[in-house]
Amino acid sequence: MKERLRALCYGMLVWGVTGFVGCAPIEPLPPPPSTPVSISTFKSAAGKWAGILKAIPPLKDDDWVTLTIRDNGAYDFVSIRTIGIFHGKGTFTLTDGKLRTETERGWGMATLYEEGGRRMLKIEGATKEGTQYLADLTPTK
């Protein structure tokens, strides 16, 4: 009798937990914005952006990067890596509705996407040695 009561209580507990978890609404993440927007002034892309920076070919780990763009096109970035911090600065130029930069180490191009009140800055670039980089950055404070 005692074992039957224990089994019944255990069964009700399992049923309750699975019912609670199973019925919890799961909202899917909205897809990233897919509508490119022409950047006509630096001010339209100014602010702080952050996201994952991926290398091609892949390195051991992806990096977290923060990019700050000022109203005059000046920028600085910080990339946090497992081996330390990589940072730099420069100035963007406006090219065909995109932000472009070129330094002695490589180049980068940023395209602004907006949709449904959300914004994303897609970055692509490469080093002079041939490593390519991609990042989808979202506004941050």
FENHU-V103385 format. One record per residue. N is the residue number from 1. SS is DSSP state (~ for helix, > for strand, _ for the rest). NEAR is the number of other ideal C-beta (glycine too) atoms within 8 Angstrom. D_CENTER is the distance of its C-alpha to the mean C-alpha in Angstrom with 1 decimal. Layout:
[[N,SS,NEAR,D_CENTER] [N,SS,NEAR,D_CENTER]]
//
This chain:
[[1,_,4,57.7] [2,~,5,55.5] [3,~,6,53.4] [4,~,7,53.1] [5,~,8,52.0] [6,~,8,49.4] [7,~,8,48.1] [8,~,8,48.0] [9,~,8,46.0] [10,~,8,43.5] [11,~,8,43.2] [12,~,8,42.6] [13,~,8,39.9] [14,~,8,38.1] [15,~,8,38.5] [16,~,8,37.3] [17,~,8,34.1] [18,~,8,33.2] [19,~,8,34.2] [20,~,8,32.0] [21,~,7,28.9] [22,~,6,29.7] [23,~,6,30.1] [24,_,6,27.0] [25,_,4,25.0] [26,_,4,21.6] [27,_,4,19.4] [28,_,4,17.0] [29,_,4,13.4] [30,_,6,13.6] [31,_,4,12.5] [32,_,8,9.8] [33,_,10,12.0] [34,_,6,14.2] [35,_,7,16.5] [36,>,7,16.3] [37,>,9,17.9] [38,_,6,20.0] [39,_,13,19.4] [40,_,6,23.0] [41,_,6,22.6] [42,~,14,20.3] [43,~,6,20.6] [44,~,9,18.7] [45,_,11,15.5] [46,_,8,16.5] [47,>,7,14.7] [48,>,9,12.1] [49,>,13,8.4] [50,>,10,5.8] [51,>,10,2.9] [52,>,9,4.7] [53,>,13,7.5] [54,>,9,10.0] [55,>,11,13.6] [56,>,8,16.2] [57,_,5,18.5] [58,_,7,16.4] [59,_,6,17.2] [60,_,4,18.0] [61,_,6,14.7] [62,_,9,11.1] [63,>,11,10.3] [64,>,10,8.2] [65,>,14,8.4] [66,>,11,9.4] [67,>,13,11.0] [68,>,10,13.9] [69,>,13,15.7] [70,_,9,19.3] [71,_,6,21.7] [72,_,6,23.6] [73,_,12,20.8] [74,>,10,20.7] [75,>,13,17.5] [76,>,9,16.7] [77,>,11,13.9] [78,>,9,13.8] [79,>,12,12.4] [80,>,7,13.5] [81,>,9,15.1] [82,_,4,17.7] [83,_,3,20.3] [84,>,4,19.6] [85,>,7,17.8] [86,>,8,17.3] [87,>,8,17.3] [88,>,8,18.6] [89,>,7,19.5] [90,>,8,20.9] [91,>,8,21.4] [92,_,13,19.9] [93,>,8,22.4] [94,>,12,22.3] [95,>,8,23.0] [96,_,3,23.4] [97,_,9,21.1] [98,>,11,18.2] [99,>,14,17.5] [100,>,12,18.9] [101,>,11,19.7] [102,>,6,22.0] [103,_,8,23.2] [104,_,3,25.6] [105,_,6,22.9] [106,>,9,21.1] [107,>,9,19.4] [108,>,11,16.1] [109,>,11,15.6] [110,>,13,13.1] [111,>,8,13.5] [112,>,14,13.0] [113,>,14,12.7] [114,>,10,14.3] [115,>,8,15.8] [116,_,5,17.4] [117,_,4,16.6] [118,>,10,12.8] [119,>,9,11.0] [120,>,12,8.2] [121,>,14,8.6] [122,>,11,8.7] [123,>,14,10.0] [124,>,9,12.7] [125,>,10,15.3] [126,>,10,17.9] [127,>,9,20.2] [128,_,7,24.0] [129,_,4,24.4] [130,_,6,22.5] [131,_,9,19.2] [132,>,9,16.5] [133,>,14,12.8] [134,>,10,9.9] [135,>,11,6.3] [136,>,11,4.3] [137,>,12,4.0] [138,>,11,5.7] [139,>,7,9.1] [140,>,7,10.2] [141,_,3,13.8]]
//
